[in-house]
């Protein structure tokens, strides 16, 4: 039984002018935390994102099996299904979608068309599938448009697969802490080989590569509703490497591949969610989280980037952010604090706020247009069209050298140097793939490996330094061990956005009597919980008089 004091604010005092307050005790037979826990939906929503050939379907099915073993009722939802349904309703020519290169291209065309009016259209259709699935599980035959509240039983919905960042944003905004996006990592050459020998075996290598480019990201900057897998991929909560094949052939036998660890990594994610055992971050996860924290210091008008340098034993050597350098060492993000106050001359805080790099790009484009105008007659419409094309589709729009900021990777390297620490043999974790300027300094500094989350298409790192940089981990040896290439590879594991939810100690882990291990229950629910009710409904629930009980 609990006595809950509630204050009611009344009229203003005629003498003092103060607002009068009155306290009333509400008798409740249930504690507040139990009231909230009783309204937990107990549902999880997962989505998988990955480039064609990365094995999103395989990962979705493997996760389904693991969650089923944990007692969840699981529903696998195919994005392809809702796209095909839309295509049929809109009179698109029908075939066997997704069975070969041509039909898969058609499926992508339908998805693009479906997203044209609303970039979240596919996700909204999948939300409807989740709603209908919940109704079926509760034996509701014809739910119509009525609300289908969760019944509190453990359920999981797995979406295969996400193709656009707007889909991620909708699902994350709707399902909040109960949503997790899984990114399927797979090397490009391995994806090509898989597609050649299975799904697209009747297509040529050139056609497959062209399709993979579109799958990665539609090149037309005006096509906001197109394939934007790369833009969605880096929004993942958990990254898993699916580059290894599950089975290998040896002496005419099919054997389990000892390097295949997809189930192991997915099981770790499930244990993190269910608290089946204590899980704590790897050194790589901690390093990327440090890089993510460092990027928040940046006030750059273009983008925030963070980097962290760790040594061979996982100790953080330094961090960096893309920021304007300050005299005396470091950048303004570090120098302008309580210890060493300075005037802040970053772009975002100067008298006239503008991006130096974009301004210079604009001036270069204007000079090019003036040259064209001197040679030919350009209409205002042609001039505007050419200007946009130069900005969005030419290398002029990719120029980097006019930025005032030190890049995050360089800031981390220079920070280590100022402390007298050698970066040789270290690993560098960056929130974004390094540009070609940073790449050459990374190689020169003696870094063994770079891990990143967000791709950076402007980078020419591999093109310019293919002799010293590789994207393939197969048979790779770090330079500190005698190898001749620095490995640039996507990060795998718990992403920074999930770090707090994954590793927060929210419950007792030992017996108070003898200190033995005991996995307790959190007093206020888990960090994965969402309520069946809105906060306004919960307010009313908390203020409702309940019987005190026996």
C-alpha positions in Angstrom: 0.0 0.0 0.0 1.3 3.5 -0.8 0.2 7.0 0.1 0.8 9.3 -2.9 0.8 13.0 -2.1 -0.8 15.1 -5.0 -0.7 18.9 -4.9 -3.6 20.8 -6.4 -3.1 24.5 -7.2 -6.0 26.8 -6.4 -6.8 30.5 -6.7 -4.5 33.4 -6.0 -4.4 34.7 -2.4 -6.2 38.1 -2.0 -3.6 39.3 0.4 -0.2 38.1 -0.7 -0.9 37.4 -4.4 0.6 33.9 -4.1 -1.1 30.8 -5.6 -2.6 28.7 -2.9 -1.8 24.9 -3.0 -3.6 22.1 -1.3 -2.3 18.6 -0.7 -4.5 15.5 -0.9 -3.4 11.9 -0.2 -4.4 9.3 -2.7 -4.5 5.8 -1.3 -3.1 3.2 -3.7 -2.8 -0.5 -3.3 -0.1 -0.8 -5.9 3.3 0.9 -6.0 3.9 3.4 -8.8 6.7 1.3 -10.4 4.5 -1.7 -10.5 1.6 0.2 -12.1 4.1 1.3 -14.9 5.5 -2.2 -15.2 2.1 -3.7 -15.5 1.5 -1.6 -18.7 4.7 -2.8 -20.4 3.9 -3.9 -24.0 6.6 -6.7 -23.9 7.0 -6.4 -27.7 10.2 -6.0 -29.7 10.6 -4.8 -33.3 13.7 -5.6 -35.3 14.6 -4.6 -38.8 17.6 -5.8 -40.9 19.4 -3.6 -43.4 22.2 -4.6 -45.8 23.3 -4.4 -49.4 22.2 -7.0 -51.8 24.1 -10.3 -51.2 24.9 -9.5 -47.6 22.4 -12.1 -46.3 19.7 -10.0 -44.6 17.2 -12.9 -45.0 19.5 -15.4 -43.4 20.2 -13.0 -40.4 16.5 -12.4 -40.0 15.7 -16.1 -39.9 18.6 -16.9 -37.5 17.4 -14.1 -35.2 13.8 -15.5 -35.4 15.1 -19.0 -34.3 17.0 -17.6 -31.3 14.1 -15.4 -30.1 11.7 -18.4 -30.4 14.0 -20.4 -28.1 13.8 -17.5 -25.6 10.0 -17.8 -25.5 9.0 -15.1 -27.9 6.2 -15.5 -30.5 8.0 -14.3 -33.6 6.6 -12.9 -36.9 8.9 -12.5 -39.9 7.8 -9.7 -42.1 9.0 -9.2 -45.7 9.3 -5.8 -47.2 9.0 -7.5 -50.6 5.5 -8.7 -49.7 4.1 -5.3 -49.1 5.8 -3.8 -52.2 4.4 -6.6 -54.4 0.9 -6.0 -52.9 1.2 -2.3 -53.7 2.4 -3.1 -57.3 -0.6 -5.4 -57.9 -3.1 -2.8 -56.5 -1.5 -0.2 -58.8 -1.6 -2.2 -62.0 2.1 -3.0 -62.3 3.1 -5.9 -64.7 3.5 -9.0 -62.7 6.1 -11.7 -62.8 8.1 -13.7 -60.2 9.6 -10.8 -58.2 13.2 -11.0 -56.9 14.1 -14.4 -58.6 16.6 -13.0 -61.0 18.4 -9.7 -61.8 15.6 -8.3 -64.0 12.8 -9.1 -61.6 14.8 -7.9 -58.7 15.4 -4.6 -60.5 11.6 -4.4 -61.1 11.0 -5.0 -57.4 13.3 -2.0 -56.6 11.5 0.1 -59.2 8.2 -0.7 -57.5 9.6 0.2 -54.1 10.9 3.5 -55.5 7.5 4.3 -57.0 5.8 3.3 -53.7 8.0 5.8 -51.8 7.7 8.6 -54.4 4.8 10.3 -52.6 5.9 9.3 -49.2 9.4 8.0 -48.4 7.9 6.1 -45.4 5.3 4.3 -47.5 6.9 0.9 -47.3 7.5 1.2 -43.6 3.9 2.3 -43.0 2.7 -0.8 -44.9 5.0 -2.9 -42.6 3.6 -1.2 -39.5 0.1 -2.3 -40.7 1.5 -5.9 -41.0 2.7 -5.7 -37.4 -0.7 -4.5 -36.3 -2.5 -7.3 -38.2 0.0 -9.9 -36.9 -0.8 -8.7 -33.3 -4.5 -9.1 -34.0 -4.0 -12.6 -35.3 -2.0 -13.6 -32.3 -4.9 -12.4 -30.1 -7.5 -14.2 -32.3 -9.0 -11.0 -33.5 -10.3 -11.9 -37.0 -11.3 -8.5 -38.5 -9.6 -5.7 -36.7 -10.6 -3.0 -39.2 -9.0 0.3 -38.3 -9.4 -0.2 -34.5 -6.5 0.0 -32.0 -5.0 -3.4 -31.3 -3.3 -3.0 -27.9 -0.5 -5.5 -26.9 -1.6 -8.2 -24.5 1.7 -8.2 -22.6 2.8 -11.6 -23.9 6.4 -11.7 -25.3 6.3 -11.0 -29.0 8.9 -10.0 -31.6 8.5 -8.7 -35.2 11.4 -9.0 -37.6 11.4 -6.9 -40.8 13.5 -8.1 -43.8 14.7 -5.6 -45.0 15.1 -1.8 -44.8 16.1 0.1 -47.9 15.7 3.8 -46.9 16.6 6.0 -43.9 13.1 7.4 -43.7 11.9 3.9 -42.9 14.3 3.6 -40.0 13.3 7.0 -38.6 9.6 6.1 -38.7 10.1 2.8 -37.0 12.4 4.2 -34.4 10.1 7.1 -33.6 7.1 4.8 -33.4 8.5 1.9 -31.4 11.3 3.8 -29.5 13.3 1.6 -27.1 11.6 -1.5 -28.4 13.1 -1.1 -31.8 16.6 -2.3 -32.9 18.1 -2.1 -36.4 20.6 -4.8 -37.4 23.2 -4.0 -40.1 24.5 -6.9 -42.1 28.1 -6.3 -43.0 29.6 -8.1 -45.9 32.6 -7.4 -48.2 31.8 -6.2 -51.6 33.8 -8.9 -53.5 32.1 -11.6 -51.4 28.6 -10.2 -52.2 29.5 -10.2 -55.9 30.6 -13.8 -55.8 27.4 -14.8 -53.9 25.2 -13.1 -56.5 27.1 -14.6 -59.4 26.7 -18.2 -58.2 23.2 -18.0 -56.8 20.5 -15.4 -57.3 21.9 -13.7 -60.4 23.9 -16.6 -61.9 22.3 -15.9 -65.4 23.5 -12.3 -65.4 27.0 -11.0 -66.4 29.4 -9.5 -63.9 29.1 -6.0 -65.4 25.3 -6.0 -65.0 25.6 -7.3 -61.4 28.1 -4.6 -60.5 25.8 -1.9 -62.0 22.9 -3.2 -60.0 25.1 -3.3 -56.8 25.9 0.4 -57.4 22.2 1.3 -57.5 21.5 -0.9 -54.5 24.1 1.0 -52.6 22.6 4.5 -53.4 20.8 5.9 -56.3 23.1 8.4 -58.0 20.4 10.9 -58.9 20.5 13.4 -56.0 16.9 14.4 -56.8 15.6 10.9 -56.3 15.1 11.1 -52.6 12.7 8.1 -52.7 15.2 5.8 -54.4 17.6 3.1 -53.1 19.5 4.6 -50.1 20.8 1.5 -48.3 24.1 3.1 -47.3 22.2 6.0 -45.7 20.0 3.6 -43.8 22.9 1.2 -42.9 24.8 3.5 -40.6 21.7 4.1 -38.5 21.9 0.5 -37.2 22.0 -0.3 -33.5 24.0 -3.5 -34.0 26.3 -4.5 -36.8 27.1 -8.1 -37.6 29.6 -9.5 -40.1 28.2 -12.0 -42.5 31.2 -12.3 -44.9 32.0 -15.9 -44.0 30.0 -18.7 -45.5 28.3 -21.0 -43.0 29.6 -24.2 -44.7 32.8 -25.0 -46.6 33.7 -27.8 -49.0 36.6 -30.0 -48.1 37.5 -33.3 -49.6 34.1 -33.5 -51.2 32.5 -33.0 -47.8 30.3 -30.1 -46.6 31.6 -29.0 -43.2 30.8 -26.3 -40.7 33.0 -23.2 -41.2 34.8 -22.5 -37.9 35.1 -18.8 -38.9 31.3 -18.4 -39.3 30.0 -16.7 -36.1 26.7 -15.1 -37.1 24.6 -17.2 -34.6 27.2 -16.4 -31.9 26.9 -12.7 -32.4 23.1 -12.7 -32.7 22.9 -14.8 -29.5 25.0 -12.1 -27.8 22.4 -9.5 -28.9 19.6 -11.6 -27.6 21.4 -12.1 -24.3 21.9 -8.3 -24.0 18.1 -7.8 -24.6 16.9 -10.6 -22.3 19.6 -10.3 -19.6 20.2 -14.0 -19.8 23.8 -13.3 -18.7 26.0 -10.3 -18.0 27.4 -8.8 -21.2 29.9 -6.0 -21.3 31.5 -4.1 -24.3 34.4 -5.2 -26.3 37.4 -2.8 -26.7 36.2 -2.0 -30.2 32.7 -1.1 -29.0 34.2 1.1 -26.2 36.5 2.8 -28.8 33.7 3.5 -31.2 31.6 4.9 -28.4 34.4 7.2 -27.4 34.6 8.4 -31.1 30.9 9.0 -31.0 31.2 11.0 -27.9 34.0 13.0 -29.4 32.0 13.9 -32.4 29.5 15.7 -30.3 32.1 18.4 -29.5 32.1 19.4 -33.2 30.3 22.6 -34.1 31.0 22.1 -37.9 28.2 23.4 -40.1 28.6 20.5 -42.5 28.8 17.3 -40.4 30.0 16.0 -37.0 32.7 13.4 -37.1 34.6 11.7 -34.2 37.6 9.5 -33.9 39.3 7.5 -31.2 42.8 5.9 -31.2 43.4 2.7 -29.2 46.6 0.8 -28.6 47.2 -3.0 -29.0 45.7 -3.7 -25.5 42.5 -1.6 -26.0 43.5 1.5 -24.1 42.2 4.8 -25.5 45.2 6.8 -26.6 43.4 9.9 -27.8 40.1 11.1 -29.3 39.4 13.7 -32.0 36.6 15.7 -33.6 36.4 17.7 -36.8 36.9 21.2 -35.5 38.7 24.5 -36.1 42.3 24.5 -34.7 43.3 26.9 -31.9 46.7 28.5 -31.4 48.8 26.6 -28.8 47.5 23.2 -29.8 44.3 21.4 -30.1 41.0 22.7 -31.4 38.5 25.1 -30.0 36.2 22.4 -28.9 39.0 21.4 -26.4 40.5 24.8 -25.7 37.3 26.8 -25.0 36.5 25.3 -21.6 36.7 26.3 -17.9 40.4 25.3 -17.6 41.7 27.4 -20.5 39.1 30.0 -21.6 39.5 31.4 -25.0 37.4 33.4 -27.5 35.6 30.9 -29.7 36.3 31.5 -33.3 34.6 28.4 -34.7 32.4 29.0 -37.8 29.2 28.6 -35.9 30.1 31.3 -33.4 31.8 34.1 -35.4 30.0 37.3 -36.3 29.1 36.2 -39.8 28.2 32.5 -39.8 29.0 30.5 -42.9 30.8 27.4 -44.1 34.2 28.4 -45.7 34.3 25.2 -47.8 30.8 25.6 -49.3 31.5 29.3 -49.9 34.7 28.6 -51.9 32.9 25.8 -53.8 30.2 28.4 -54.7 32.8 30.8 -56.0 34.5 28.2 -58.1 31.2 27.2 -59.7 30.4 30.8 -60.4 33.7 31.2 -62.1 33.0 28.2 -64.3 29.6 29.5 -65.2 31.1 32.9 -66.1 33.4 31.1 -68.4 30.5 29.3 -70.1 28.6 32.5 -70.4 31.5 34.1 -72.1 31.6 31.3 -74.7 27.9 30.5 -75.1 24.5 32.0 -74.3 23.0 30.5 -71.2 19.4 31.1 -70.2 18.6 31.6 -66.6 17.0 28.2 -66.5 20.1 26.6 -68.1 22.4 28.4 -65.7 20.5 27.2 -62.7 20.4 23.7 -64.0 24.1 23.7 -64.7 24.9 25.2 -61.3 23.0 22.4 -59.6 24.7 19.8 -61.7 28.2 21.1 -60.9 27.4 21.2 -57.2 25.7 17.8 -56.9 27.3 15.7 -59.6 30.8 17.0 -60.3 34.0 16.7 -58.3 33.7 20.4 -57.6 31.0 19.5 -55.1 33.4 17.1 -53.4 36.2 19.5 -52.7 37.4 19.4 -49.1 40.5 21.6 -48.8 38.7 24.9 -48.0 37.3 23.7 -44.7 38.8 25.4 -41.6 38.3 22.3 -39.6 41.0 19.8 -38.7 39.4 16.4 -39.5 38.6 14.1 -36.6 41.2 11.5 -37.5 43.9 14.1 -37.8 42.8 15.7 -34.5 43.2 12.2 -32.8 46.6 11.6 -34.3 47.9 15.1 -33.4 46.5 14.8 -29.9 48.5 11.6 -29.4 51.6 13.4 -30.8 51.2 16.3 -28.3 51.1 13.8 -25.5 54.3 12.0 -26.8 52.4 8.8 -27.6 53.2 6.9 -30.8 50.2 5.9 -33.0 52.2 3.1 -34.6 50.5 -0.2 -34.3 47.3 1.5 -33.0 43.7 1.0 -34.3 41.6 4.0 -35.3 37.9 4.1 -34.9 36.0 6.8 -36.9 32.3 7.5 -37.0 32.7 8.2 -40.8 35.0 6.6 -43.4 38.2 8.7 -43.7 38.6 11.1 -46.5 41.7 10.7 -48.8 43.5 13.5 -47.0 43.2 11.7 -43.6 43.9 8.3 -45.2 47.4 9.2 -46.3 48.3 10.5 -42.8 46.7 7.4 -41.2 49.0 5.2 -43.4 52.0 7.4 -42.7 51.4 7.4 -38.9 51.7 3.6 -38.8 48.0 2.8 -38.0 47.2 -0.9 -38.3 43.5 -0.8 -38.8 40.6 1.6 -39.3 37.0 0.8 -38.4 34.1 3.1 -39.4 30.3 3.3 -39.3 29.1 5.8 -41.9 30.4 5.6 -45.5 31.8 8.7 -47.2 31.4 8.5 -51.0 33.6 11.6 -51.6 36.7 9.7 -50.3 39.3 8.7 -52.9 41.3 6.8 -50.2 41.3 3.4 -51.9 41.7 4.9 -55.4 44.7 6.9 -54.5 46.3 4.6 -52.0 45.3 1.1 -53.1 48.9 0.0 -52.6 48.7 0.7 -48.8 45.0 0.4 -48.0 42.7 -2.7 -48.3 39.0 -3.3 -47.7 39.4 -7.1 -47.6 40.2 -8.8 -44.3 40.9 -12.1 -46.0 44.5 -13.2 -45.3 45.2 -9.7 -44.1 48.2 -9.1 -41.8 48.6 -5.7 -39.9 51.7 -3.6 -40.8 53.0 -3.9 -37.2 53.2 -7.7 -37.8 54.9 -7.4 -41.2 51.9 -6.8 -43.4 51.9 -4.2 -46.2 48.3 -2.8 -46.1 46.2 -0.9 -43.6 42.7 -2.5 -43.2 39.7 -0.1 -43.6 36.6 -2.1 -42.6 33.1 -1.5 -41.3 32.6 -1.6 -37.5 30.8 -4.6 -36.1 29.2 -5.1 -32.7 27.0 -2.8 -30.5 26.8 0.6 -32.1 27.2 3.8 -30.0 23.5 4.6 -30.2 22.8 1.2 -28.4 25.8 1.3 -26.0 23.9 2.8 -23.0 20.9 0.5 -23.4 23.1 -2.6 -23.9 25.5 -2.2 -21.0 23.7 -0.2 -18.3 23.6 -2.0 -14.9 19.9 -1.6 -14.2 19.4 -4.4 -11.6 21.1 -6.3 -8.8 23.6 -9.0 -9.9 24.3 -10.6 -6.6 22.6 -12.0 -3.5 22.6 -9.5 -0.6 23.0 -12.5 1.8 26.1 -14.3 0.6 27.2 -12.3 -2.5 26.6 -15.2 -4.9 25.5 -14.3 -8.5 21.9 -13.6 -8.9 20.3 -11.9 -11.9 17.7 -9.6 -10.4 14.8 -7.7 -11.9 14.9 -3.9 -12.5 12.7 -1.9 -10.2 11.4 0.4 -13.0 11.4 -2.0 -16.0 14.1 -2.5 -18.6 15.6 0.0 -21.0 13.9 -2.0 -23.8 10.4 -1.5 -22.5 7.6 0.6 -24.1 4.2 1.1 -22.5 0.9 0.0 -23.9 -0.5 3.4 -22.9 0.4 6.9 -23.8 1.9 9.1 -21.1 -1.4 10.9 -20.7 -3.1 7.6 -20.0 -0.4 6.6 -17.6 -0.9 9.9 -15.7 -4.6 9.0 -15.2 -3.6 5.5 -14.2 -1.3 6.7 -11.5 -3.9 9.0 -10.0 -6.7 6.4 -10.0 -7.9 5.3 -6.6 -7.3 1.5 -6.1 -8.4 -0.8 -3.4 -5.7 -1.1 -0.7 -5.9 -4.9 -0.7 -5.7 -7.2 2.3 
